[in-house]
Amino acid sequence: MKKSTIIAVAILAAGSYASAQQIVVNTENRMGELIVNYSTPLLQPGLDYATIVTPMLCGQTDTLRFEPVTVRGRRNAKKLKRYIALNNLGEIPAYTPAKEAPETLTGTVTVPLSQYPWAAKGPLTFATQTECEGCCKSEIVNFSESTPFAYKTPFSPIFGLVPDNTGKAGALEKDFAVLEHISKYRPYDNSRILRKEKGALYVHFPLDKITLRHDFRDNDWRLDRICDITSQIMADSTSSVEKIQIIGMASIEGNVPHNHWLAQGRGKALKDYVRQHVPSVTDDLFDVADGGEAWSEFRDQLSDVRLLKQGKRLDAKGLGVEAYDLSLTDDDLAAITMDELDQCISIIDTEPNLDRREQRLRQMNGGKTYRFLQHTLLADQRNSGYLRIYWDYVPDEVAKRINDAIEQMQAGDYAAALPRLMAEKADPRSWNAIGCCQAMLGNEAEAISWFEKAAAEGNQEAVKNLQQFK
């Protein structure tokens, strides 16, 4: 809230009224309104006279007059009452008897800017006009006006809670969705559709092999990214790798025991690779699961083919899901019917024996349907392994203390918040909030200094706060 004090001196020269008169004005700038507190010596009338003081706000284009204050001498008041009674004029206008009148007239006026928009533009003055009223005439005996002032839009602080410092892991997660906070971890079960889980990384194995090769397909950048991310987090003191989830997978093709052997071996191969290239990772950080035959994945693929044949668009990249894209051409879609797809899904849902389930799929349509599935949907199931890294971080106690102080600011207690924020001034996250407190406590120069420091660090809230002062 902006306050100012203006003192003006006017010399009176009207008979018995001649004296020196001072007007003291304090203004408060609130959002949407101007408040003026005024104080001026009150000229005392004689017995037969009345003093009428009219406060007014004067602008460049208009003047707003407020309710006059009237002080009447004893005989003046008596004559007025008689006159009103004889002429049946009703109530006697409000006044203050001279013997009860204070030596100093004080008052407060509120100017709503929505009703008087001119008061928010250009210089203003506040004035009091004093009239002397006698038995037969009224004359202005004084006009006292303040020095110019202007309404200034009050500072409206812009601030919010500061983010926790989640360390290297939190920063990396913004760019690499393979990272997730440990609170999102869940053990593997075969109800999960891994191909639609955002951000997981897949590595590939040669057909029917458990040997992990850096130069096979695009394993090079995938394995390098896994090891680089893990190494950076392990080296950071504010965050940590809590769990590396690896799920070895195998196609539905072949007998069940052999496919479990493949899935387990692929999971172990990926774990061994990370252990070899990031020595600081210990065995207890790994959660290696046997995904076995990927029947849930396969059924989900069949459902997506049905959607594609119905003309629905599947946007894997838009969802950030790498393995979601089926990469089927129009010719591929034309090579299988909806009846075939429905029959495949029905066999999966009704045949509990996995080996028998595969055999029934192979026998469909003289083997034509299964050959299509091998050529399209089952290709990547034969050679993949899934990995996700879960992390945690050391609680950011400084952020908590800063945010506790900001919550006091949100409640309007800037005086209590300021010393708590000053205790954290070594952290740039506190600077904008300190500036807001200083501004709201009337320390404009201090506020600007803190806003400039915060803005130089890239704090956009501080930039907006600075703009208010300009």
N, C-alpha and C positions, 0 to 999 in steps of 0.2 A: 504494500500500500504506500503510495507516494504522498508525503506530507510536505507542506511549505508554509512559511510564516512571512506575512507581508505587513509592514507598518507604514501608515501614511499619516501626515500631519496637515490639518487645515486650520486656518486662523478665522475665527468668527468675528464679525463686526456688525452687530444688529442690536444696538441699544444695550439693555441689561444682559443680553446674551453673549456679549463679546468675551471670548475666552479662547484658549488653545485646546483643540480637540484631536485626539489620537484614535485611529482605528487599527486594530490588530486582527489580522485574518490568518487562520490556519486552514489549509485545503487538504482534502483527502481524495485521492484518485482511486476509485473502486471500479471494478468491471461494470460498465454500463451506467455509472452515475458519478457525479461530482458532489462532494459534500464540503460545505463552507461553514466553518465555525468563526464567528466574528465577536469582537469585543470593542466597545467605544464608550467614552464618558457620556453620561446622560445629562442633558441640560435640564435643570430644574425650573419649572414654570412658576410665575407668581400666582397669587390667589385667584386673579381674574383670567388667567391664561391656561392654555394647554400646549404641550409639546408633542408633536407627532413625528416619529422617526420611521422612515420607510427604507428598509434594506433593498438593494437591487444588484443584480448581476448584469454587467454591461459587456456586450460583445461588439464586434465590428459591424454586424448587420442587425442586431436586435438587442433589446434590454428586457430583462425579466424582473418584474417588481414582486416583492413578497409582502405578506401581511404586515401592515404598519403597527407600530407600538405607540400607544397614546398614554400620556401622563397628564392629569388634570389637577389644577389648583382647586382649593375647596369651594370658592365662590363660583368658579367656572363650571364645576360639576353640578352645583346646586341650580344654576341658571339653566343648564342643559336638561336636567331632570324636569324642571318646571315647564320648559318649552315643549318637551316631548309629551308630557301629561296633558297640557292644555290643547295640544293639537292632535291628541289621540294617535301618536306615531308608533306605538308599540314598545318593543324592548329598547332599553338604553344600550347603545354600543359599548362593548367592553373597553375598559380603561383601568389604569392604575392610579389610585390617589397619590398626590405628590408626596404626602407624608410617609407613604409606604414604598415609594420608588427607590430603587438602588442607585448608587452613584455611577455604577457602570452597567451599561446595557449589554447583555450577552445573548447570543442566539445561534441556532444551527439551521441551515437550510440545505435541502437535498434537491439536486437537479437531475432528473432522469434524462439521459442523453437520447433515448429513443423518442422522447417527446420534444426535446429541444436540441436537435443535432448541431445547431450552430455553436453550442457551448463547447463542443469537442474540436472546434476549428479556430485556429488563430488565437491571438492574445485576448485575455479577459481582464476586467477589473471588478472589484467589489466596492460598492459605495453605500453610504447612508445619507439620506436627505432629511434634514431637520426643518420642520415648519413650526412657526409660532402662530397660534390661533387665539384671537381676542374676541371681544364682543361684536366687532363689526368687520373684521378683516382677518385674512390669513396670508402670511408671507414666509418665503423660504429664508431661513436665517443661516443655514450651513449646508454645504455639500462636501462630504469627505470621501475621497476615492483612493483606493489602494494602488500601489505600483502594479504594472501588468504581470500577469501569470498566465499559464496555459494548462489545460487538461492534458495529462500524459497517460496513455494507456498503461494500466498497471502491468508489472512483470508477471507473466504466468509461467511458472517453472515447468520445464519439460524434463522428466527423469523417469527411469524405470529400474526394476531390479536388475542387477548385474549378473551375467552368466557365470556358472561355476567354471573353474579352470580344470577341464577334464584331462589335461595332460596330452601327451603325444597320441595316445589311442583315440581320444575324443576328436582331435584334429584330423587324424587319418580317416576316421569313420565317415567324415563328410565327403571324402572322395572315393573311398573303397567300401562298398556295401558288404564285402565279405566279413567285415568287422561288425559285431553286435555286442551291446553291453550284456554282462553276465546275467542280468535280470531276465533276459529274453531266452536264456538257454532252456532247452527241454530235451530229454533223452530221445533217442531214435526209436520209433516203432513203425511198423509197416503201413500205418494209416497215413503217414506223411507223404505228400507228393513233392518230392525233392526238386523236380524240374520246374516247379512253380514257386520256389522259395527264392525271394529276391536276394541277389548278391553272392550266393554261394559259388565257389570256384570248382570246376571239374578238371580233372586230369585224365589222360587217356592211356590205355594199355593195348598192346598188340592183341590180336584175336587169340583167345584162350590162353593168355599169358599173365603172369603176375610180376613180370619184370618192368619196373618203371624207368622209362628212357626219357632223358631231357630233350632229345632230338626227335621224338616221335610226335607227328602232327604239330599242334601248337603248344605243346607242353612247356617249351622254353620260357615264354613270358609268364605263363601261369605259375610255374614253380619258382621262378625268380621273384615274382610279386609276393607269393606266400612267404618266402624266406626273408625278403626285404622288410615286409610289414612286421613280421614276428620279431626280427632283430631290432627294429627301431623301438618297438614297445618294450622289449626286454631290457633295453639300454636306458629307458626313461625312468626317472625316480618318482614321478607323480602318477604313473599308470602301470598296469601289469597285465600280462596274459594270464587269464584264469583257466581257460580250457580251450583245447583245440579239438574240435569234433571232426572225426573222419569216418566216413561211411563207405565201405567197400561194396561195390555193386557188380552184379552179373546179369546176363540176359536170361530170359525164360527158356532159352534153347538148351537142350541137353538135360542130363539127369540131375536131380536135386542135390545129392551129396557132392558131386563135382562142382556145381555152381556155388555151393557154400564154400568149398575150398578156394575157388577163384575169388569170391568176395572177401574172405578173410585175408587171403594172401595180398590182395591189392590194398586193403586197408593198412596192413603191416608195412608194405613197401612204401606207401606214402608217409607213414609215420617215421620210418627209418630214414627216409630222404630228408625230412625236416630236422630230425635229430642230428644227422650228419652235418648239415649246413648251418644249423643254429645250435651250437653246443650248449648254450645256456638254458635251453629248454629241457626240462626233466621229464621222465616217464610219467610222473603222476599228473602232468598237465594234459595228457592225451585221453580222449574218450573215443576209442576205436570200436565201431559197431559193424556187425556182419549184416549188410543189407540183403544178402541172399538174392533170390530171383526177384526181379523188379516187376512183380505182377500189378501192384497198385499204380506204378508209373505207366505200365503198358495199358491198363484199362483206361486211365486218364487220357492217354494219347488217342485211343479209339474214340472216346467221347469228343475230343477236339476235332477229329476227322469228320465226325457227323456234323459238327457245327460248321466246318468249312464247306461241306457239301450243301448245307442249307444257306450258304451265301454269307455267313457271319465272319467278320474279320477278327483275327487274333493278332494282337500287337505285343509281341514279346519284348521288343526293345523299349517300347513305351512304358512297360511295367518294370524294366530293369531286370528281366529274368532271362538269363542266358540260354538255358536248355529248353525253353518253352516253345521256341520256333520249330515247327515240324518240317519246314522247307519242302513242302509238297508242291509239285507243279500241277497245272490243270489236267495234264495227261495222267498224272498219278491219281488225282481225285476221280477221274473218269474210269480208272481201272478197277475200282471197288464199288460195290453197291451198298445202299443203306441196309438192305436185308442181310448182307454178309457182315456188316459192322454190328448190327443188332444180334446176330447169331453168335459172333465172337464174344460180345459182352455177356450174353446169356450163359455161355459155357463157363466164363470166368466166375460168374456170380453163383452158379449152381454146382460146379464140380470141385469138391474140396481137395481131391488128390491131385497134387501139382503135376506129377508125371503124366497121369491120365488126362489132365486138362490140356497139356501141350499136345498129346497124341490126338485128341479130338480136334484141336485147331488144325493140326497138320492134315487131317483127313477131309477137311471141308473142301467142297468144290474140286475134288480130285487133286488137291494140293496147290491149286492156283492161288487161292486166297493167302495161304501161308507164305508162298514165294513172294507175293506182294509185300507182306508184312516184314519179311526178312530184308527185302530190298530197301524199305523205307523206315518204318518205325523202330525196328530192332537193331539198326546199325550201331547207334551209340550206346545202347544198353550192353553190348558185348564187351565194352572196353572203358568203363568210366569209374571214377572214384570221386566222392564228394568231400569238400572240406569247408569248415567255417571256424573263425577265430572269435572267441568271446573274451572280453576284457573288463577290467574294473579300474578304478582310480582312487588315489588318496583323497579323502574328503577335503574340500577347499574351505578351510576355516575362515580365511580372510573374506571370501565372498559372502559367507554366512553373516559375519559381523557387519559388513557393509550393507547387506540387505536388511538386517535387523534395524539399522539406522534409517534406511530408506523407508521402511514401514512406518517409523515415527514421523518422517516427513509426509507420508501419505495421510497421516492423521492430523497434520498441521502443526506438529511440534518441532519446528525447525531449530529452536534454541537448544533442545535436548539432543537432537540428532547431530548438530555440528561438532561437538567435542568427540563424539564417537567416530565420526568420519575423519576428523583430523588425526586421530590415532592411527588411521590406515592410509595416511596421505602418501606413503611410499608406493602404494599400488595405484596406477593410473585409473583403475576402475572407479576409484572414489572421487576423482577430480570434478566431474560434472555435478555430482550430488553436493559436494562442498560449495561449488559456485552457486547452486540453487539456494542453499541455506544462507550464504552470505547476502545474496540478493534480497531474499525475503526478510532478512534482518536489517536491511537498509544499508548494507556495506557494498555499494555499487562498484567501487574501484577494485575491491578484493574479489568480488564476484566475476568481473570481467577477466581478471588475471587468471583465475582458475578455469574459466570457460576457454580461454585461449590455449591453456596448456592441454586441456582435454581435447579440444578441436584439433590441435597439432598431432594428437595420437590417433585421429580418425573418428572420434566420437561424434556422431551426427546429431545427437541430442544437444551436445554443447554448441555445435554450429548453429542450431536453431535458437538456442538461448541467446547467443551473441547477437543474432540478427534482431532480436527484440530491442536491444540497447541501441542499435543503429537506426 
